[in-house]
């Protein structure tokens, strides 16, 4: 009897571990190298064309990011729910070699020329100035499931359905502070990476800065 209970308990523990593992990894998307290549080739030109044409015609670059696994939570937002929202608006501003760039926000950062490190301004000490940089999320094309370029009755701009399979269960493989520049002949806006957000956070903590946002 005890042996039976021991085996049953072990199986129950294993099943619980498997369920927990599936829940923890529910947003991860495992693809082969070939599948990644196919998705990058599928989405590269549509995104490049949309951004180029929108900028050339001086149109808005708004878009909606949506978590493919939480479709039914749109258009409502639960402000008290933990983690990233299942959908949000962002600026569809540029592309990079593996995906598109999502403009999230921007702020002034302090650059220490001696160490070549970047950190947030210390607002508590009244620090001002710095250099303004845009905070950009890098979203790989293989995270995309589908795109509705026309939008819907709530927002008439692109809705990008993604797997939130990146850092901290977000749709980004990196978050980088970038500087803007333009390219002729249409003065198309582009973004050049300056420093990763994780490095800015690290330096800010070392400097004793608590008010990051």
VORO-526506 format. One record per residue (C-alpha): residue number from 0; x, y, z. Coordinates in steps of 0.5 Angstrom, whole numbers. Each point is the difference from the previous one (the first is absolute). Layout:
BEGIN
<pt seq="NUM" x="X" y="Y" z="Z"/>
...
//
This chain:
BEGIN
<pt seq="0" x="0" y="0" z="0"/>
<pt seq="1" x="6" y="5" z="2"/>
<pt seq="2" x="3" y="-2" z="-6"/>
<pt seq="3" x="-6" y="2" z="-5"/>
<pt seq="4" x="-1" y="6" z="4"/>
<pt seq="5" x="8" y="2" z="-1"/>
<pt seq="6" x="-1" y="-2" z="-8"/>
<pt seq="7" x="-7" y="4" z="0"/>
<pt seq="8" x="3" y="6" z="3"/>
<pt seq="9" x="7" y="0" z="-4"/>
<pt seq="10" x="-5" y="0" z="-6"/>
<pt seq="11" x="-4" y="6" z="3"/>
<pt seq="12" x="6" y="4" z="1"/>
<pt seq="13" x="3" y="-2" z="-7"/>
<pt seq="14" x="-7" y="2" z="-3"/>
<pt seq="15" x="0" y="7" z="4"/>
<pt seq="16" x="7" y="1" z="-2"/>
<pt seq="17" x="-2" y="-1" z="-8"/>
<pt seq="18" x="-6" y="5" z="1"/>
<pt seq="19" x="4" y="5" z="3"/>
<pt seq="20" x="6" y="0" z="-5"/>
<pt seq="21" x="-5" y="0" z="-6"/>
<pt seq="22" x="-4" y="6" z="4"/>
<pt seq="23" x="7" y="4" z="1"/>
<pt seq="24" x="2" y="-1" z="-7"/>
<pt seq="25" x="-7" y="1" z="-3"/>
<pt seq="26" x="3" y="6" z="-4"/>
<pt seq="27" x="6" y="-3" z="-3"/>
<pt seq="28" x="0" y="-1" z="-7"/>
<pt seq="29" x="5" y="-6" z="-2"/>
<pt seq="30" x="2" y="1" z="-8"/>
<pt seq="31" x="5" y="-4" z="-4"/>
<pt seq="32" x="5" y="5" z="-4"/>
<pt seq="33" x="-4" y="-2" z="-6"/>
<pt seq="34" x="-6" y="3" z="3"/>
<pt seq="35" x="3" y="6" z="2"/>
<pt seq="36" x="3" y="1" z="-7"/>
<pt seq="37" x="-7" y="0" z="-3"/>
<pt seq="38" x="-3" y="4" z="5"/>
<pt seq="39" x="5" y="6" z="-1"/>
<pt seq="40" x="0" y="-1" z="-8"/>
<pt seq="41" x="-8" y="0" z="1"/>
<pt seq="42" x="0" y="7" z="4"/>
<pt seq="43" x="6" y="4" z="-2"/>
<pt seq="44" x="-3" y="3" z="-6"/>
<pt seq="45" x="-7" y="2" z="2"/>
<pt seq="46" x="3" y="3" z="6"/>
<pt seq="47" x="5" y="4" z="-3"/>
<pt seq="48" x="-5" y="2" z="-6"/>
<pt seq="49" x="-5" y="2" z="6"/>
<pt seq="50" x="5" y="5" z="4"/>
<pt seq="51" x="4" y="3" z="-6"/>
<pt seq="52" x="-7" y="2" z="-4"/>
<pt seq="53" x="-3" y="2" z="7"/>
<pt seq="54" x="6" y="5" z="1"/>
<pt seq="55" x="0" y="2" z="-7"/>
<pt seq="56" x="-7" y="2" z="0"/>
<pt seq="57" x="1" y="3" z="7"/>
<pt seq="58" x="-5" y="-5" z="3"/>
<pt seq="59" x="-1" y="-2" z="7"/>
<pt seq="60" x="4" y="-6" z="2"/>
<pt seq="61" x="-4" y="-2" z="6"/>
<pt seq="62" x="-2" y="-8" z="0"/>
<pt seq="63" x="-3" y="-5" z="5"/>
<pt seq="64" x="4" y="-5" z="3"/>
<pt seq="65" x="-4" y="-6" z="2"/>
<pt seq="66" x="2" y="-7" z="4"/>
<pt seq="67" x="-3" y="-5" z="-4"/>
<pt seq="68" x="-1" y="-5" z="6"/>
<pt seq="69" x="-5" y="6" z="3"/>
<pt seq="70" x="-4" y="2" z="-6"/>
<pt seq="71" x="-7" y="0" z="4"/>
<pt seq="72" x="3" y="5" z="5"/>
<pt seq="73" x="0" y="6" z="-5"/>
<pt seq="74" x="-3" y="5" z="0"/>
<pt seq="75" x="0" y="0" z="7"/>
<pt seq="76" x="6" y="2" z="5"/>
<pt seq="77" x="1" y="-3" z="7"/>
<pt seq="78" x="4" y="6" z="3"/>
<pt seq="79" x="1" y="-5" z="6"/>
<pt seq="80" x="2" y="-6" z="-3"/>
<pt seq="81" x="8" y="-2" z="1"/>
<pt seq="82" x="5" y="0" z="-6"/>
<pt seq="83" x="-1" y="3" z="-7"/>
<pt seq="84" x="-7" y="2" z="-3"/>
<pt seq="85" x="-3" y="-5" z="-5"/>
<pt seq="86" x="0" y="6" z="-5"/>
<pt seq="87" x="3" y="7" z="0"/>
<pt seq="88" x="1" y="6" z="-5"/>
<pt seq="89" x="7" y="1" z="-3"/>
<pt seq="90" x="4" y="3" z="-5"/>
<pt seq="91" x="2" y="-4" z="-6"/>
<pt seq="92" x="6" y="4" z="-2"/>
<pt seq="93" x="6" y="-4" z="-3"/>
<pt seq="94" x="2" y="-7" z="-2"/>
<pt seq="95" x="7" y="-4" z="2"/>
<pt seq="96" x="3" y="-6" z="-3"/>
<pt seq="97" x="-5" y="-5" z="3"/>
<pt seq="98" x="-6" y="4" z="2"/>
<pt seq="99" x="-4" y="7" z="1"/>
<pt seq="100" x="2" y="5" z="5"/>
<pt seq="101" x="-6" y="2" z="5"/>
<pt seq="102" x="1" y="7" z="3"/>
<pt seq="103" x="-2" y="0" z="7"/>
<pt seq="104" x="2" y="6" z="3"/>
<pt seq="105" x="6" y="5" z="1"/>
<pt seq="106" x="4" y="4" z="5"/>
<pt seq="107" x="6" y="3" z="2"/>
<pt seq="108" x="6" y="-4" z="2"/>
<pt seq="109" x="6" y="2" z="3"/>
<pt seq="110" x="7" y="-2" z="-4"/>
<pt seq="111" x="6" y="-1" z="5"/>
<pt seq="112" x="6" y="2" z="-5"/>
<pt seq="113" x="5" y="-3" z="4"/>
<pt seq="114" x="-3" y="-7" z="1"/>
<pt seq="115" x="-4" y="1" z="-7"/>
<pt seq="116" x="-6" y="-3" z="4"/>
<pt seq="117" x="-8" y="3" z="0"/>
<pt seq="118" x="-4" y="0" z="6"/>
<pt seq="119" x="-7" y="4" z="2"/>
<pt seq="120" x="0" y="7" z="2"/>
<pt seq="121" x="0" y="1" z="8"/>
<pt seq="122" x="-7" y="3" z="0"/>
<pt seq="123" x="1" y="0" z="8"/>
<pt seq="124" x="6" y="4" z="0"/>
<pt seq="125" x="-3" y="5" z="-5"/>
<pt seq="126" x="4" y="-2" z="-6"/>
<pt seq="127" x="-1" y="2" z="-7"/>
<pt seq="128" x="2" y="0" z="-7"/>
<pt seq="129" x="3" y="-6" z="-3"/>
<pt seq="130" x="-2" y="-3" z="-7"/>
<pt seq="131" x="-6" y="-2" z="-2"/>
<pt seq="132" x="-1" y="-7" z="-3"/>
<pt seq="133" x="-6" y="-4" z="-2"/>
<pt seq="134" x="-1" y="-6" z="3"/>
<pt seq="135" x="-1" y="-6" z="-5"/>
<pt seq="136" x="-3" y="-7" z="0"/>
<pt seq="137" x="3" y="-5" z="-5"/>
<pt seq="138" x="-5" y="-5" z="-2"/>
<pt seq="139" x="3" y="-6" z="-4"/>
<pt seq="140" x="-5" y="-1" z="-6"/>
<pt seq="141" x="0" y="-8" z="2"/>
<pt seq="142" x="-4" y="3" z="6"/>
<pt seq="143" x="-6" y="2" z="-5"/>
<pt seq="144" x="-6" y="-4" z="-1"/>
<pt seq="145" x="-4" y="5" z="-4"/>
<pt seq="146" x="-1" y="7" z="-2"/>
<pt seq="147" x="-6" y="4" z="-1"/>
<pt seq="148" x="2" y="6" z="-4"/>
<pt seq="149" x="-7" y="3" z="0"/>
<pt seq="150" x="-1" y="0" z="7"/>
<pt seq="151" x="-7" y="0" z="3"/>
<pt seq="152" x="-6" y="4" z="2"/>
<pt seq="153" x="4" y="2" z="6"/>
<pt seq="154" x="7" y="2" z="-3"/>
<pt seq="155" x="1" y="1" z="-7"/>
<pt seq="156" x="7" y="-2" z="-1"/>
<pt seq="157" x="4" y="-7" z="0"/>
<pt seq="158" x="-1" y="-5" z="5"/>
<pt seq="159" x="5" y="-5" z="1"/>
<pt seq="160" x="-1" y="-6" z="3"/>
<pt seq="161" x="6" y="-3" z="4"/>
<pt seq="162" x="3" y="-5" z="5"/>
<pt seq="163" x="2" y="3" z="6"/>
<pt seq="164" x="6" y="-4" z="0"/>
<pt seq="165" x="6" y="5" z="1"/>
<pt seq="166" x="3" y="3" z="7"/>
<pt seq="167" x="-5" y="0" z="6"/>
<pt seq="168" x="-5" y="-3" z="-4"/>
<pt seq="169" x="-1" y="6" z="-5"/>
<pt seq="170" x="1" y="0" z="-8"/>
<pt seq="171" x="7" y="2" z="0"/>
<pt seq="172" x="6" y="-3" z="0"/>
<pt seq="173" x="4" y="6" z="2"/>
<pt seq="174" x="-2" y="7" z="2"/>
<pt seq="175" x="5" y="6" z="-2"/>
<pt seq="176" x="1" y="7" z="1"/>
<pt seq="177" x="1" y="3" z="-7"/>
<pt seq="178" x="1" y="6" z="-4"/>
<pt seq="179" x="-3" y="3" z="-6"/>
<pt seq="180" x="2" y="1" z="-7"/>
<pt seq="181" x="-2" y="1" z="-6"/>
<pt seq="182" x="2" y="-2" z="-7"/>
<pt seq="183" x="-1" y="4" z="-7"/>
<pt seq="184" x="-4" y="1" z="-5"/>
<pt seq="185" x="-6" y="-1" z="4"/>
<pt seq="186" x="3" y="2" z="7"/>
<pt seq="187" x="-3" y="-7" z="3"/>
<pt seq="188" x="1" y="-1" z="7"/>
<pt seq="189" x="5" y="-5" z="3"/>
<pt seq="190" x="2" y="-2" z="7"/>
<pt seq="191" x="7" y="-2" z="2"/>
<pt seq="192" x="1" y="-4" z="6"/>
<pt seq="193" x="4" y="3" z="6"/>
<pt seq="194" x="0" y="-4" z="6"/>
<pt seq="195" x="-5" y="-6" z="2"/>
<pt seq="196" x="-5" y="2" z="5"/>
<pt seq="197" x="3" y="-6" z="5"/>
<pt seq="198" x="7" y="4" z="0"/>
<pt seq="199" x="-4" y="7" z="2"/>
<pt seq="200" x="-4" y="-4" z="6"/>
<pt seq="201" x="7" y="-3" z="2"/>
<pt seq="202" x="4" y="7" z="0"/>
<pt seq="203" x="-6" y="4" z="3"/>
<pt seq="204" x="-1" y="-5" z="6"/>
<pt seq="205" x="8" y="0" z="1"/>
<pt seq="206" x="-1" y="8" z="1"/>
<pt seq="207" x="-5" y="-1" z="5"/>
<pt seq="208" x="-6" y="3" z="-5"/>
<pt seq="209" x="-7" y="-3" z="2"/>
<pt seq="210" x="-5" y="4" z="-4"/>
<pt seq="211" x="1" y="-3" z="-6"/>
<pt seq="212" x="-6" y="2" z="-4"/>
//
